[in-house]
Amino acid sequence: RPIRRPPPRKQQVAKEERVYSKTTLFVANLPFSTDDEQLKEIFVGTNIKDAHVVRTRNGRSRGYGFAEFHNEDDQIKAEQMKHGIEVDGLKGKRIISVTKSTSVSSPQHLQQLQQQQLEQNNDNIQQ
């Protein structure tokens, strides 16, 4: 009988390898009944551009989504206003989590960012 091994774990991405969006927020702990329009309604009073709830192949919500804003200032204000608020779901109230959206950079992009940081540091030293 062959030995079964668990699938390999996804590697944790170092924080310095993450690139934070300047216009998109990640919204977690959404009720499964939430659709795109309801996610937009959560951000009433902010300058929201678009909202999208992530769904499975069969159309069921995964319980999280993304809210896009016109600029970084709008994003920051919305995060401060809406993080930790209660929203109504079919099974009661939920407290949502609103944070800046991140993506993992390619190695080439990371090298470019590091090169830019080195150049900025050199410029600061020369001044």
Beta strands, then each sheet from edge to edge (+ up, - down):
strand 1: 18-28
strand 2: 48-55
strand 3: 61-69
strand 4: 86-89
strand 5: 92-95
strand 6: 97-104
sheet 1: 2+ 3- 1+ 6-
sheet 2: 4+ 5-
end
